């Protein structure tokens, strides 16, 4: 599955819910605005109930830098 396929799948799933959403997927910078707009169009958008987590990206970058600097 490509990232584009994953993005389309996640976008189609999220449009059917009106709960608290935490977007924890690659392309979070693209997926979160799509989720917000989808919820807005469905009439259920509440900015206090939609957020994202980028911890996996931070860990990935930290690991990359550590390896580049020779740390293990």
C-alpha positions in Angstrom: 0.0 0.0 0.0 1.4 3.4 -1.0 1.2 6.4 1.2 -1.4 7.9 -1.2 -3.5 4.7 -0.8 -3.2 4.9 3.0 -4.1 8.6 2.9 -7.3 7.9 0.8 -8.3 5.0 3.1 -7.9 7.1 6.2 -9.8 10.0 4.7 -12.7 7.7 3.8 -12.8 6.2 7.3 -12.7 9.4 9.3 -15.6 11.0 7.5 -18.1 8.6 9.2 -17.3 9.4 12.8 -18.0 12.3 15.3 -15.9 11.4 18.3 -12.5 12.5 19.6 -9.9 12.0 16.8 -6.2 11.6 17.2 -4.4 11.4 13.8 -1.3 9.3 14.2 -0.4 8.5 10.6 2.2 9.4 8.1 1.3 12.6 6.3 -0.2 14.0 9.5 0.3 17.5 8.1 -2.0 16.6 5.2 -4.4 14.2 6.9 -5.3 16.5 9.8 -6.6 19.3 7.6 -8.5 16.8 5.5 -10.0 15.3 8.6 -11.0 18.8 9.8 -12.6 19.7 6.5 -14.4 16.3 6.2 -15.9 16.7 9.7 -16.8 20.3 9.0 -18.7 19.3 5.8 -20.5 16.6 7.8 -21.5 19.2 10.4 -19.7 17.6 13.3 -16.4 19.5 13.4 -15.2 20.4 16.9 -11.6 21.7 17.0 -11.3 20.6 20.6 -11.9 17.0 19.5 -9.4 16.7 16.7 -5.6 16.6 17.2 -2.5 14.8 15.9 0.5 13.1 17.3 3.9 13.4 15.6 5.9 11.4 18.1 6.8 8.7 15.6 8.3 11.3 13.3 10.3 12.8 16.2 11.7 9.4 17.1 12.5 8.6 13.5 14.4 11.9 13.1 16.2 11.5 16.4 17.3 8.0 15.4 18.5 9.1 12.0 20.6 11.9 13.6 22.0 9.6 16.2 23.2 7.2 13.5 24.6 10.0 11.4 26.6 11.2 14.4 27.8 7.7 15.1 25.8 7.3 18.4 24.0 4.0 18.9 
